[in-house]
Amino acid sequence: MKTERLYKSIADCVSNLPKGTIESILAEIRGFEKAPLAWEKTKILIRVPVLAARDLVSSFLNAWCEDASDMDGITAEKMIRSAVAVHEMKPADPELIWTGPEKHAGKFRRTDQALLDVINHAEKDLFVISFAAFYEQTLWDAFKAAIQRNVQIYFILEDNDDKSGFTGDISKAFSSPVFKKANFYHWPKENRPKDDNGKSTASMHAKAVVADRRYLYISSANLTGSAMDQNIELGVVLDNPKIATDVCKLFEDMIIDHTMEIYPL
């Protein structure tokens, strides 16, 4: 039995797939007496909705079939669970992300790629926090796909009625009927700090996305095509449940005490 490719494929899955996806795969394979047949591989892959994740699972199944075909499902499950345990003991390094001139990007990852990864990892909930949010097809398609796989999305956005001079329009940007299933919040102008003349220049300026209270994206980039492709933007992605949960709780507390209010589409 060759194991090098098999171990690498398991490590790739464990490092990049949400826990729910891994558990779904384990539920399928544990009853196998040996490596899956072609139709059984197809049945497993159908359970993986995101294309990039499906490629990782396919690589694992191919390695199992070609390099360890006599290994049963229980042994494969033990190998995966062992890899999960090792992975969870290692603190994940922050990943720097970037939009800007390609010749200066270095080893930084593109902002749009990192953001799409965070969105696609979500299986339970997504907190999406931004100043500007103008329609950008690739991102909006990812949000729609998350809603369609029953992810609860909480959008917390700036609104043109709350911020003088702001030109965004939440209703226009999220006009597709699928967004009726999402939750929208804004920071009402009456709740913002004011100067001595009773005027406020405060903005809902934070930009972050949190998936399943584990994956945290923080960036200078708004949810716009320009921010993904043209501007100079800098940010970071963390795989850190504690920090991700703290960010979610911060905004949940503001929703509970009505600092943030529901925005009806």
FIGURO-156883 format. One line per field, with one value per atom (N, C-alpha, C): x, y, z; atom name. Coordinates in nm, 3 decimals, always signed. Example, Ala and Ser with C-alpha at 12.3 -4.5 7.8 and 13.67 -1.06 7.14 Angstrom:
REM residues 2
x <- +1.319, +1.230, +1.320, +1.285, +1.367, +1.290 $
y <- -0.569, -0.450, -0.330, -0.225, -0.106, +0.003 $
z <- +0.780, +0.780, +0.780, +0.708, +0.714, +0.787 $
atom <- N, CA, C, N, CA, C $
***
This chain:
REM residues 265
x <- +0.084, +0.000, +0.087, +0.069, +0.138, +0.058, +0.126, +0.053, +0.083, +0.191, +0.231, +0.122, +0.070, -0.035, -0.163, -0.194, -0.315, -0.309, -0.196, -0.180, -0.189, -0.127, -0.132, -0.275, -0.350, -0.487, -0.574, -0.552, -0.626, -0.591, -0.462, -0.418, -0.480, -0.488, -0.548, -0.697, -0.766, -0.909, -0.929, -0.851, -0.866, -0.834, -0.737, -0.695, -0.792, -0.871, -0.949, -1.100, -1.147, -1.291, -1.355, -1.478, -1.550, -1.576, -1.590, -1.613, -1.737, -1.842, -1.966, -1.948, -1.866, -1.840, -1.761, -1.663, -1.583, -1.672, -1.759, -1.848, -1.942, -1.987, -2.075, -2.002, -1.876, -1.796, -1.774, -1.740, -1.715, -1.840, -1.956, -2.080, -2.101, -2.051, -2.066, -1.965, -1.842, -1.735, -1.719, -1.769, -1.734, -1.786, -1.888, -1.942, -1.876, -1.779, -1.716, -1.621, -1.622, -1.530, -1.398, -1.397, -1.274, -1.299, -1.203, -1.215, -1.344, -1.404, -1.533, -1.522, -1.631, -1.642, -1.676, -1.674, -1.696, -1.829, -1.937, -2.069, -2.077, -2.001, -1.999, -1.924, -1.817, -1.746, -1.838, -1.915, -2.009, -2.111, -2.161, -2.258, -2.198, -2.070, -2.003, -1.986, -1.942, -1.912, -2.038, -2.153, -2.279, -2.305, -2.253, -2.274, -2.188, -2.099, -2.006, -2.049, -2.115, -2.176, -2.078, -1.963, -1.869, -1.765, -1.745, -1.659, -1.517, -1.456, -1.319, -1.308, -1.408, -1.409, -1.427, -1.510, -1.534, -1.405, -1.322, -1.195, -1.103, -1.103, -1.021, -1.068, -1.199, -1.254, -1.227, -1.240, -1.214, -1.068, -0.975, -0.834, -0.811, -0.879, -0.868, -0.923, -1.042, -1.104, -1.019, -0.961, -0.875, -0.751, -0.691, -0.572, -0.606, -0.721, -0.767, -0.784, -0.853, -0.880, -0.753, -0.662, -0.546, -0.428, -0.417, -0.297, -0.326, -0.452, -0.485, -0.622, -0.641, -0.775, -0.833, -0.747, -0.797, -0.832, -0.805, -0.832, -0.982, -1.037, -1.181, -1.215, -1.345, -1.391, -1.361, -1.366, -1.339, -1.194, -1.102, -0.961, -0.942, -1.010, -1.001, -1.055, -1.165, -1.222, -1.124, -1.059, -0.962, -0.847, -0.801, -0.693, -0.735, -0.858, -0.907, -0.926, -0.984, -1.006, -0.873, -0.775, -0.643, -0.584, -0.601, -0.550, -0.624, -0.755, -0.833, -0.780, -0.753, -0.704, -0.570, -0.482, -0.351, -0.368, -0.455, -0.477, -0.532, -0.624, -0.687, -0.593, -0.485, -0.387, -0.292, -0.289, -0.197, -0.269, -0.218, -0.278, -0.254, -0.358, -0.344, -0.281, -0.189, -0.126, -0.222, -0.222, -0.303, -0.253, -0.345, -0.312, -0.336, -0.232, -0.246, -0.309, -0.399, -0.470, -0.456, -0.471, -0.429, -0.507, -0.542, -0.582, -0.485, -0.436, -0.343, -0.261, -0.162, -0.077, -0.013, -0.031, +0.014, +0.164, +0.243, +0.388, +0.435, +0.347, +0.383, +0.313, +0.239, +0.158, +0.241, +0.358, +0.442, +0.368, +0.370, +0.305, +0.163, +0.114, -0.020, -0.125, -0.235, -0.345, -0.441, -0.507, -0.602, -0.721, -0.769, -0.882, -1.005, -1.038, -1.161, -1.153, -1.034, -1.019, -1.039, -0.977, -0.988, -1.131, -1.198, -1.335, -1.429, -1.414, -1.498, -1.476, -1.352, -1.323, -1.397, -1.396, -1.465, -1.615, -1.673, -1.816, -1.849, -1.767, -1.795, -1.775, -1.699, -1.681, -1.806, -1.890, -2.004, -2.103, -2.139, -2.242, -2.358, -2.335, -2.438, -2.474, -2.375, -2.407, -2.291, -2.328, -2.234, -2.270, -2.174, -2.190, -2.113, -2.183, -2.122, -2.135, -2.022, -2.021, -1.944, -2.007, -1.939, -1.996, -1.918, -1.962, -2.036, -1.964, -2.027, -2.049, -2.164, -2.196, -2.270, -2.195, -2.253, -2.246, -2.342, -2.353, -2.222, -2.174, -2.056, -2.090, -2.102, -2.169, -2.109, -1.976, -1.915, -1.946, -1.934, -1.963, -2.112, -2.198, -2.341, -2.385, -2.323, -2.353, -2.313, -2.201, -2.157, -2.253, -2.301, -2.399, -2.529, -2.573, -2.696, -2.680, -2.565, -2.540, -2.542, -2.487, -2.489, -2.632, -2.714, -2.854, -2.925, -2.896, -2.961, -2.918, -2.803, -2.766, -2.798, -2.894, -2.954, -2.859, -2.764, -2.679, -2.757, -2.760, -2.822, -2.722, -2.758, -2.667, -2.721, -2.632, -2.663, -2.578, -2.643, -2.576, -2.589, -2.478, -2.477, -2.406, -2.484, -2.436, -2.469, -2.394, -2.426, -2.547, -2.625, -2.744, -2.744, -2.795, -2.789, -2.881, -2.982, -3.066, -3.000, -2.898, -2.832, -2.703, -2.643, -2.514, -2.522, -2.507, -2.514, -2.405, -2.446, -2.351, -2.321, -2.367, -2.343, -2.440, -2.389, -2.471, -2.514, -2.485, -2.524, -2.673, -2.724, -2.866, -2.878, -2.904, -2.911, -3.017, -3.134, -3.243, -3.208, -3.136, -3.099, -2.992, -2.892, -2.782, -2.828, -2.927, -2.973, -3.118, -3.144, -3.281, -3.329, -3.237, -3.277, -3.367, -3.474, -3.567, -3.502, -3.391, -3.328, -3.283, -3.254, -3.206, -3.317, -3.441, -3.549, -3.527, -3.446, -3.419, -3.304, -3.236, -3.125, -3.176, -3.089, -3.122, -3.037, -3.101, -3.030, -3.044, -2.933, -2.931, -2.855, -2.890, -2.819, -2.802, -2.720, -2.694, -2.774, -2.891, -2.976, -2.906, -2.934, -2.865, -2.893, -3.013, -3.045, -2.963, -2.899, -2.818, -2.670, -2.633, -2.492, -2.451, -2.323, -2.277, -2.287, -2.317, -2.339, -2.246, -2.218, -2.136, -2.223, -2.165, -2.237, -2.355, -2.354, -2.464, -2.571, -2.556, -2.654, -2.638, -2.525, -2.501, -2.404, -2.418, -2.330, -2.258, -2.128, -2.049, -2.002, -2.054, -2.011, -2.054, -1.970, -1.998, -1.997, -2.077, -2.070, -1.958, -1.834, -1.718, -1.643, -1.681, -1.610, -1.634, -1.535, -1.548, -1.496, -1.585, -1.547, -1.651, -1.609, -1.699, -1.658, -1.756, -1.728, -1.813, -1.748, -1.817, -1.815, -1.933, -1.948, -1.871, -1.854, -1.784, -1.646, -1.586, -1.450, -1.358, -1.405, -1.320, -1.354, -1.251, -1.271, -1.189, -1.260, -1.198, -1.213, -1.102, -1.105, -1.023, -1.078, -1.010, -1.049, -0.965, -1.004, -1.104, -1.123, -1.204, -1.354, -1.429, -1.574, -1.618, -1.747, -1.804, -1.840, -1.738, -1.758, -1.659, -1.691, -1.600, -1.467, -1.469, -1.345, -1.254, -1.313, -1.233, -1.171, -1.239, -1.187, -1.083, -1.092, -1.010, -0.915, -0.947, -0.875, -0.805, -0.867, -0.810, -0.684, -0.618, -0.518, -0.587, -0.598, -0.665, -0.576, -0.587, -0.505, -0.591, -0.571, -0.650, -0.587, -0.664, -0.615, -0.731, -0.700, -0.797, -0.743, -0.829, -0.791, -0.881, -0.822, -0.897, -0.883, -0.972, -0.958, -1.097, -1.151, -1.289, -1.311, -1.213, -1.234, -1.250, -1.157, -1.165, -1.287, -1.315, -1.432, -1.560, -1.571, -1.690, -1.702, -1.589, -1.591, -1.646, -1.609, -1.659, -1.810, -1.855, -2.000, -2.074, -2.021, -2.089, -2.095, -1.989, -1.989, -2.109, -2.132, -2.243, -2.378, -2.379, -2.504, -2.548, -2.454, -2.489, -2.547, -2.492, -2.544, -2.684, -2.711, -2.846, -2.943, -2.899, -2.986, -3.022, -2.926, -2.957, -3.007, -3.034, -3.094, -3.002, -2.870, -2.776, -2.788, -2.798, -2.827, -2.975, -3.041, -3.180, -3.202, -3.312, -3.347, -3.370, -3.314, -3.337, -3.428, -3.552, -3.643, -3.618, -3.595, -3.580, -3.715 $
y <- -0.120, +0.000, +0.125, +0.212, +0.340, +0.441, +0.520, +0.608, +0.757, +0.791, +0.932, +1.019, +0.979, +1.058, +1.057, +0.942, +0.932, +1.026, +1.026, +1.115, +1.262, +1.294, +1.434, +1.475, +1.387, +1.421, +1.437, +1.355, +1.370, +1.502, +1.534, +1.661, +1.780, +1.775, +1.884, +1.900, +1.786, +1.791, +1.850, +1.801, +1.845, +1.994, +2.042, +2.183, +2.279, +2.229, +2.321, +2.299, +2.188, +2.161, +2.194, +2.246, +2.266, +2.132, +2.140, +2.018, +1.943, +2.016, +1.952, +1.870, +1.921, +1.847, +1.720, +1.732, +1.614, +1.509, +1.552, +1.456, +1.389, +1.464, +1.407, +1.299, +1.323, +1.224, +1.100, +1.121, +1.008, +0.920, +0.983, +0.906, +0.815, +0.858, +0.779, +0.664, +0.686, +0.589, +0.483, +0.508, +0.416, +0.273, +0.256, +0.122, +0.046, +0.107, +0.041, -0.070, -0.182, -0.291, -0.274, -0.191, -0.157, -0.023, +0.019, +0.149, +0.154, +0.272, +0.283, +0.259, +0.205, +0.191, +0.327, +0.333, +0.461, +0.523, +0.443, +0.499, +0.544, +0.475, +0.514, +0.646, +0.666, +0.794, +0.908, +0.883, +0.986, +1.021, +0.921, +0.944, +1.030, +1.006, +1.086, +1.230, +1.248, +1.382, +1.467, +1.404, +1.479, +1.552, +1.499, +1.560, +1.684, +1.714, +1.827, +1.935, +2.044, +2.140, +2.236, +2.261, +2.361, +2.292, +2.345, +2.280, +2.259, +2.361, +2.348, +2.239, +2.232, +2.128, +1.991, +1.984, +1.857, +1.803, +1.893, +1.852, +1.790, +1.847, +1.792, +1.653, +1.637, +1.506, +1.405, +1.447, +1.358, +1.310, +1.400, +1.361, +1.256, +1.274, +1.174, +1.039, +1.040, +0.914, +0.844, +0.922, +0.863, +0.800, +0.870, +0.815, +0.687, +0.686, +0.566, +0.449, +0.474, +0.368, +0.316, +0.405, +0.367, +0.320, +0.372, +0.342, +0.255, +0.241, +0.163, +0.099, +0.031, -0.017, -0.118, -0.188, -0.288, -0.230, -0.103, -0.040, -0.018, -0.057, -0.042, +0.099, +0.126, +0.260, +0.299, +0.205, +0.237, +0.282, +0.214, +0.254, +0.392, +0.417, +0.549, +0.657, +0.627, +0.724, +0.754, +0.650, +0.671, +0.759, +0.738, +0.821, +0.967, +0.990, +1.127, +1.192, +1.119, +1.177, +1.206, +1.123, +1.149, +1.276, +1.294, +1.415, +1.539, +1.526, +1.638, +1.677, +1.578, +1.606, +1.679, +1.635, +1.701, +1.843, +1.858, +1.991, +2.089, +2.043, +2.133, +2.175, +2.101, +2.138, +2.248, +2.268, +2.367, +2.500, +2.608, +2.739, +2.778, +2.818, +2.856, +2.994, +3.008, +3.138, +3.231, +3.360, +3.455, +3.458, +3.480, +3.487, +3.629, +3.692, +3.827, +3.823, +3.917, +3.924, +4.063, +4.073, +4.194, +4.215, +4.340, +4.384, +4.495, +4.493, +4.597, +4.550, +4.632, +4.595, +4.459, +4.370, +4.232, +4.221, +4.309, +4.296, +4.322, +4.380, +4.406, +4.311, +4.216, +4.132, +4.036, +3.994, +3.901, +3.771, +3.727, +3.602, +3.624, +3.745, +3.773, +3.706, +3.667, +3.609, +3.718, +3.698, +3.798, +3.809, +3.933, +3.959, +3.880, +3.881, +3.813, +3.662, +3.602, +3.459, +3.423, +3.503, +3.475, +3.493, +3.598, +3.624, +3.513, +3.471, +3.363, +3.234, +3.208, +3.089, +3.093, +3.210, +3.223, +3.202, +3.264, +3.248, +3.101, +3.037, +2.898, +2.799, +2.838, +2.750, +2.747, +2.847, +2.857, +2.744, +2.679, +2.576, +2.609, +2.701, +2.736, +2.884, +2.972, +3.114, +3.197, +3.314, +3.412, +3.549, +3.620, +3.760, +3.839, +3.930, +4.008, +4.155, +4.220, +4.357, +4.443, +4.551, +4.633, +4.774, +4.867, +5.003, +5.001, +5.004, +4.997, +4.851, +4.823, +4.690, +4.706, +4.716, +4.730, +4.595, +4.568, +4.437, +4.398, +4.278, +4.219, +4.072, +4.030, +3.904, +3.783, +3.770, +3.651, +3.640, +3.752, +3.751, +3.725, +3.791, +3.775, +3.632, +3.571, +3.430, +3.341, +3.374, +3.295, +3.314, +3.436, +3.460, +3.383, +3.387, +3.315, +3.164, +3.111, +2.968, +2.932, +3.021, +2.996, +2.992, +3.086, +3.089, +2.961, +2.918, +2.799, +2.670, +2.672, +2.555, +2.579, +2.671, +2.696, +2.761, +2.838, +2.919, +3.045, +3.077, +3.201, +3.315, +3.415, +3.528, +3.652, +3.720, +3.846, +3.955, +4.039, +4.151, +4.275, +4.339, +4.463, +4.567, +4.664, +4.748, +4.896, +4.981, +5.123, +5.147, +5.253, +5.285, +5.434, +5.467, +5.607, +5.699, +5.646, +5.731, +5.763, +5.685, +5.703, +5.784, +5.787, +5.851, +5.956, +6.081, +6.189, +6.174, +6.181, +6.173, +6.032, +5.932, +5.794, +5.758, +5.690, +5.665, +5.518, +5.436, +5.295, +5.277, +5.166, +5.134, +4.984, +4.948, +4.806, +4.734, +4.796, +4.730, +4.703, +4.796, +4.777, +4.670, +4.673, +4.577, +4.434, +4.418, +4.284, +4.263, +4.299, +4.295, +4.155, +4.061, +3.925, +3.865, +3.797, +3.742, +3.649, +3.584, +3.490, +3.559, +3.691, +3.762, +3.792, +3.762, +3.774, +3.678, +3.575, +3.477, +3.520, +3.627, +3.677, +3.779, +3.816, +3.914, +4.039, +4.155, +4.280, +4.375, +4.438, +4.535, +4.659, +4.772, +4.897, +4.972, +5.076, +5.160, +5.289, +5.300, +5.417, +5.548, +5.652, +5.779, +5.834, +5.804, +5.855, +5.786, +5.672, +5.601, +5.637, +5.723, +5.756, +5.876, +5.879, +5.994, +6.124, +6.232, +6.362, +6.467, +6.571, +6.681, +6.780, +6.890, +6.989, +7.052, +7.041, +7.097, +6.992, +6.874, +6.769, +6.695, +6.714, +6.646, +6.530, +6.430, +6.314, +6.293, +6.267, +6.230, +6.084, +6.011, +5.873, +5.782, +5.681, +5.585, +5.443, +5.356, +5.214, +5.159, +5.175, +5.164, +5.032, +4.943, +4.816, +4.726, +4.641, +4.542, +4.409, +4.314, +4.181, +4.080, +3.955, +3.844, +3.729, +3.668, +3.556, +3.436, +3.323, +3.200, +3.100, +3.058, +2.953, +2.982, +3.110, +3.153, +3.090, +3.070, +3.011, +3.088, +3.112, +3.178, +3.327, +3.410, +3.554, +3.626, +3.703, +3.788, +3.933, +4.007, +4.150, +4.221, +4.327, +4.393, +4.540, +4.616, +4.753, +4.755, +4.641, +4.634, +4.631, +4.713, +4.704, +4.587, +4.559, +4.454, +4.514, +4.546, +4.608, +4.549, +4.563, +4.517, +4.589, +4.720, +4.798, +4.750, +4.720, +4.673, +4.537, +4.455, +4.322, +4.323, +4.421, +4.415, +4.532, +4.651, +4.769, +4.848, +4.861, +4.943, +4.880, +4.952, +4.893, +4.866, +4.740, +4.697, +4.596, +4.594, +4.502, +4.444, +4.316, +4.253, +4.126, +4.050, +3.927, +3.828, +3.700, +3.594, +3.506, +3.477, +3.395, +3.273, +3.161, +3.042, +3.036, +3.106, +3.121, +3.133, +3.022, +3.025, +3.126, +3.147, +3.242, +3.384, +3.429, +3.566, +3.582, +3.482, +3.489, +3.499, +3.421, +3.425, +3.559, +3.616, +3.747, +3.855, +3.848, +3.946, +3.929, +3.805, +3.781, +3.834, +3.805, +3.847, +3.999, +4.067, +4.214, +4.269, +4.218, +4.269, +4.215, +4.093, +4.041, +4.126, +4.168, +4.253, +4.387, +4.441, +4.567, +4.549, +4.430, +4.401, +4.387, +4.316, +4.294, +4.424, +4.516, +4.642, +4.752, +4.712, +4.801, +4.914, +4.900, +4.990, +4.970, +4.843, +4.807, +4.767, +4.810, +4.781, +4.700, +4.627, +4.550, +4.646, +4.608, +4.683, +4.598, +4.636, +4.555, +4.577, +4.470, +4.482, +4.511 $
z <- +0.000, +0.000, +0.000, -0.098, -0.102, -0.020, +0.062, +0.152, +0.134, +0.067, +0.061, -0.001, -0.118, -0.184, -0.102, -0.041, +0.041, +0.160, +0.231, +0.347, +0.306, +0.192, +0.146, +0.112, +0.047, +0.010, +0.134, +0.236, +0.361, +0.428, +0.431, +0.493, +0.421, +0.288, +0.211, +0.245, +0.259, +0.294, +0.433, +0.527, +0.666, +0.681, +0.604, +0.614, +0.548, +0.452, +0.369, +0.371, +0.427, +0.425, +0.560, +0.559, +0.685, +0.754, +0.886, +0.964, +0.917, +0.885, +0.842, +0.717, +0.623, +0.501, +0.531, +0.619, +0.657, +0.723, +0.813, +0.880, +0.780, +0.682, +0.580, +0.500, +0.469, +0.396, +0.481, +0.609, +0.698, +0.712, +0.717, +0.728, +0.607, +0.492, +0.370, +0.363, +0.409, +0.381, +0.488, +0.609, +0.719, +0.699, +0.616, +0.594, +0.481, +0.412, +0.297, +0.344, +0.277, +0.307, +0.235, +0.133, +0.060, -0.010, -0.091, -0.158, -0.242, -0.252, -0.322, -0.472, -0.526, -0.670, -0.732, -0.865, -0.934, -0.895, -0.894, -0.862, -0.716, -0.628, -0.487, -0.469, -0.547, -0.542, -0.586, -0.691, -0.737, -0.630, -0.560, -0.453, -0.342, -0.309, -0.206, -0.254, -0.377, -0.428, -0.439, -0.461, -0.468, -0.337, -0.226, -0.094, -0.072, -0.166, -0.152, -0.250, -0.204, -0.296, -0.364, -0.302, -0.355, -0.443, -0.563, -0.662, -0.611, -0.551, -0.503, -0.398, -0.309, -0.206, -0.268, -0.371, -0.438, -0.501, -0.554, -0.613, -0.507, -0.387, -0.279, -0.240, -0.226, -0.189, -0.299, -0.423, -0.536, -0.535, -0.502, -0.495, -0.386, -0.272, -0.164, -0.209, -0.271, -0.314, -0.420, -0.511, -0.613, -0.552, -0.455, -0.388, -0.313, -0.250, -0.178, -0.275, -0.384, -0.481, -0.549, -0.580, -0.659, -0.575, -0.453, -0.372, -0.250, -0.211, -0.091, -0.108, -0.218, -0.255, -0.157, -0.081, +0.013, +0.150, +0.171, +0.301, +0.317, +0.433, +0.454, +0.502, +0.507, +0.542, +0.685, +0.777, +0.918, +0.934, +0.865, +0.872, +0.810, +0.697, +0.633, +0.727, +0.794, +0.889, +1.001, +1.055, +1.163, +1.118, +0.995, +0.941, +0.931, +0.885, +0.870, +1.007, +1.100, +1.234, +1.303, +1.282, +1.338, +1.279, +1.147, +1.081, +1.131, +1.155, +1.210, +1.347, +1.432, +1.568, +1.563, +1.476, +1.463, +1.412, +1.313, +1.254, +1.357, +1.440, +1.537, +1.649, +1.669, +1.771, +1.722, +1.592, +1.534, +1.515, +1.573, +1.545, +1.400, +1.332, +1.191, +1.180, +1.087, +1.065, +0.991, +1.026, +0.948, +0.803, +0.713, +0.570, +0.521, +0.469, +0.417, +0.278, +0.254, +0.126, +0.067, -0.065, -0.135, -0.263, -0.289, -0.422, -0.461, -0.583, -0.627, -0.744, -0.785, -0.899, -0.878, -0.975, -0.960, -0.934, -0.994, -0.979, -0.836, -0.753, -0.614, -0.517, -0.569, -0.481, -0.397, -0.447, -0.372, -0.347, -0.222, -0.186, -0.135, -0.143, -0.093, -0.181, -0.119, -0.193, -0.236, -0.349, -0.398, -0.302, -0.285, -0.196, -0.237, -0.366, -0.410, -0.387, -0.411, -0.390, -0.242, -0.154, -0.011, +0.038, -0.008, +0.035, -0.012, -0.137, -0.188, -0.109, -0.070, +0.010, +0.143, +0.209, +0.338, +0.318, +0.217, +0.191, +0.163, +0.081, +0.041, +0.156, +0.259, +0.375, +0.464, +0.454, +0.545, +0.525, +0.634, +0.632, +0.726, +0.820, +0.917, +0.909, +0.926, +0.924, +0.869, +0.819, +0.766, +0.821, +0.877, +0.911, +0.807, +0.738, +0.630, +0.666, +0.690, +0.740, +0.640, +0.592, +0.493, +0.490, +0.440, +0.413, +0.278, +0.169, +0.037, -0.001, -0.062, -0.112, -0.244, -0.353, -0.485, -0.557, -0.640, -0.706, -0.775, -0.738, -0.802, -0.824, -0.948, -0.979, -0.909, -0.910, -0.853, -0.703, -0.631, -0.488, -0.464, -0.542, -0.522, -0.552, -0.651, -0.680, -0.562, -0.498, -0.382, -0.265, -0.243, -0.137, -0.165, -0.290, -0.327, -0.304, -0.343, -0.324, -0.175, -0.091, +0.054, +0.107, +0.063, +0.105, +0.060, -0.062, -0.116, -0.046, +0.023, +0.104, +0.252, +0.274, +0.406, +0.506, +0.457, +0.545, +0.583, +0.713, +0.759, +0.741, +0.660, +0.636, +0.705, +0.775, +0.844, +0.779, +0.698, +0.635, +0.725, +0.754, +0.834, +0.748, +0.696, +0.588, +0.612, +0.543, +0.542, +0.453, +0.486, +0.408, +0.375, +0.257, +0.214, +0.295, +0.364, +0.449, +0.583, +0.619, +0.749, +0.739, +0.621, +0.602, +0.493, +0.530, +0.433, +0.327, +0.201, +0.090, +0.042, +0.115, +0.074, -0.039, -0.141, -0.260, -0.274, -0.175, -0.183, -0.165, -0.214, -0.202, -0.177, -0.052, -0.015, -0.098, -0.110, -0.182, -0.327, -0.390, -0.530, -0.544, -0.456, -0.466, -0.443, -0.354, -0.317, -0.362, -0.486, -0.537, -0.573, -0.590, -0.625, -0.517, -0.554, -0.454, -0.353, -0.390, -0.297, -0.169, -0.177, -0.059, +0.042, +0.006, +0.104, +0.221, +0.199, +0.304, +0.395, +0.360, +0.442, +0.543, +0.634, +0.739, +0.717, +0.709, +0.683, +0.803, +0.839, +0.949, +0.906, +0.969, +0.943, +1.075, +1.072, +1.189, +1.171, +1.230, +1.206, +1.246, +1.169, +1.194, +1.332, +1.387, +1.521, +1.630, +1.597, +1.696, +1.687, +1.595, +1.574, +1.659, +1.699, +1.778, +1.700, +1.771, +1.707, +1.766, +1.688, +1.737, +1.815, +1.854, +1.936, +1.864, +1.732, +1.653, +1.620, +1.679, +1.657, +1.526, +1.458, +1.331, +1.351, +1.267, +1.276, +1.143, +1.151, +1.033, +1.044, +1.140, +1.163, +1.048, +1.019, +0.913, +0.967, +0.903, +0.931, +0.842, +0.886, +0.798, +0.809, +0.900, +0.916, +0.796, +0.767, +0.659, +0.710, +0.722, +0.771, +0.726, +0.715, +0.687, +0.778, +0.844, +0.935, +0.892, +0.872, +0.834, +0.948, +0.991, +1.092, +1.220, +1.250, +1.372, +1.384, +1.269, +1.264, +1.171, +1.048, +0.948, +0.945, +0.962, +0.972, +0.865, +0.783, +0.681, +0.728, +0.734, +0.766, +0.659, +0.601, +0.491, +0.483, +0.414, +0.381, +0.266, +0.199, +0.078, +0.108, +0.036, +0.036, -0.052, -0.049, -0.135, -0.270, -0.347, -0.478, -0.578, -0.705, -0.808, -0.805, -0.781, -0.776, -0.664, -0.549, -0.435, -0.462, -0.542, -0.571, -0.683, -0.775, -0.897, -0.919, -0.868, -0.915, -0.804, -0.690, -0.583, -0.525, -0.437, -0.349, -0.217, -0.181, -0.059, +0.014, +0.144, +0.224, +0.335, +0.363, +0.468, +0.517, +0.594, +0.654, +0.668, +0.658, +0.684, +0.797, +0.894, +1.008, +1.017, +1.053, +1.093, +1.244, +1.315, +1.459, +1.521, +1.572, +1.625, +1.735, +1.823, +1.933, +1.882, +1.798, +1.746, +1.657, +1.573, +1.485, +1.566, +1.672, +1.758, +1.827, +1.871, +1.937, +1.844, +1.715, +1.618, +1.600, +1.588, +1.574, +1.697, +1.815, +1.938, +1.948, +1.904, +1.906, +1.830, +1.709, +1.629, +1.676, +1.727, +1.784, +1.903, +1.986, +2.101, +2.054, +1.944, +1.892, +1.831, +1.780, +1.730, +1.847, +1.952, +2.068, +2.137, +2.151, +2.222, +2.126, +2.001, +1.899, +1.855, +1.879, +1.813, +1.662, +1.623, +1.485, +1.475, +1.368, +1.349, +1.222, +1.217, +1.097, +0.980, +0.865, +0.742, +0.653, +0.635, +0.552, +0.405, +0.332, +0.186, +0.122 $
atom <- N, CA, C, N, CA, C, N, CA, C, N, CA, C, N, CA, C, N, CA, C, N, CA, C, N, CA, C, N, CA, C, N, CA, C, N, CA, C, N, CA, C, N, CA, C, N, CA, C, N, CA, C, N, CA, C, N, CA, C, N, CA, C, N, CA, C, N, CA, C, N, CA, C, N, CA, C, N, CA, C, N, CA, C, N, CA, C, N, CA, C, N, CA, C, N, CA, C, N, CA, C, N, CA, C, N, CA, C, N, CA, C, N, CA, C, N, CA, C, N, CA, C, N, CA, C, N, CA, C, N, CA, C, N, CA, C, N, CA, C, N, CA, C, N, CA, C, N, CA, C, N, CA, C, N, CA, C, N, CA, C, N, CA, C, N, CA, C, N, CA, C, N, CA, C, N, CA, C, N, CA, C, N, CA, C, N, CA, C, N, CA, C, N, CA, C, N, CA, C, N, CA, C, N, CA, C, N, CA, C, N, CA, C, N, CA, C, N, CA, C, N, CA, C, N, CA, C, N, CA, C, N, CA, C, N, CA, C, N, CA, C, N, CA, C, N, CA, C, N, CA, C, N, CA, C, N, CA, C, N, CA, C, N, CA, C, N, CA, C, N, CA, C, N, CA, C, N, CA, C, N, CA, C, N, CA, C, N, CA, C, N, CA, C, N, CA, C, N, CA, C, N, CA, C, N, CA, C, N, CA, C, N, CA, C, N, CA, C, N, CA, C, N, CA, C, N, CA, C, N, CA, C, N, CA, C, N, CA, C, N, CA, C, N, CA, C, N, CA, C, N, CA, C, N, CA, C, N, CA, C, N, CA, C, N, CA, C, N, CA, C, N, CA, C, N, CA, C, N, CA, C, N, CA, C, N, CA, C, N, CA, C, N, CA, C, N, CA, C, N, CA, C, N, CA, C, N, CA, C, N, CA, C, N, CA, C, N, CA, C, N, CA, C, N, CA, C, N, CA, C, N, CA, C, N, CA, C, N, CA, C, N, CA, C, N, CA, C, N, CA, C, N, CA, C, N, CA, C, N, CA, C, N, CA, C, N, CA, C, N, CA, C, N, CA, C, N, CA, C, N, CA, C, N, CA, C, N, CA, C, N, CA, C, N, CA, C, N, CA, C, N, CA, C, N, CA, C, N, CA, C, N, CA, C, N, CA, C, N, CA, C, N, CA, C, N, CA, C, N, CA, C, N, CA, C, N, CA, C, N, CA, C, N, CA, C, N, CA, C, N, CA, C, N, CA, C, N, CA, C, N, CA, C, N, CA, C, N, CA, C, N, CA, C, N, CA, C, N, CA, C, N, CA, C, N, CA, C, N, CA, C, N, CA, C, N, CA, C, N, CA, C, N, CA, C, N, CA, C, N, CA, C, N, CA, C, N, CA, C, N, CA, C, N, CA, C, N, CA, C, N, CA, C, N, CA, C, N, CA, C, N, CA, C, N, CA, C, N, CA, C, N, CA, C, N, CA, C, N, CA, C, N, CA, C, N, CA, C, N, CA, C, N, CA, C, N, CA, C, N, CA, C, N, CA, C, N, CA, C, N, CA, C, N, CA, C, N, CA, C, N, CA, C, N, CA, C, N, CA, C, N, CA, C, N, CA, C, N, CA, C, N, CA, C, N, CA, C, N, CA, C, N, CA, C, N, CA, C, N, CA, C, N, CA, C, N, CA, C, N, CA, C, N, CA, C, N, CA, C, N, CA, C, N, CA, C, N, CA, C, N, CA, C, N, CA, C, N, CA, C, N, CA, C, N, CA, C, N, CA, C, N, CA, C, N, CA, C, N, CA, C, N, CA, C, N, CA, C, N, CA, C, N, CA, C, N, CA, C, N, CA, C, N, CA, C, N, CA, C, N, CA, C, N, CA, C, N, CA, C, N, CA, C, N, CA, C, N, CA, C, N, CA, C, N, CA, C, N, CA, C, N, CA, C, N, CA, C, N, CA, C, N, CA, C, N, CA, C, N, CA, C, N, CA, C, N, CA, C, N, CA, C, N, CA, C, N, CA, C, N, CA, C, N, CA, C, N, CA, C, N, CA, C, N, CA, C, N, CA, C, N, CA, C, N, CA, C $
***
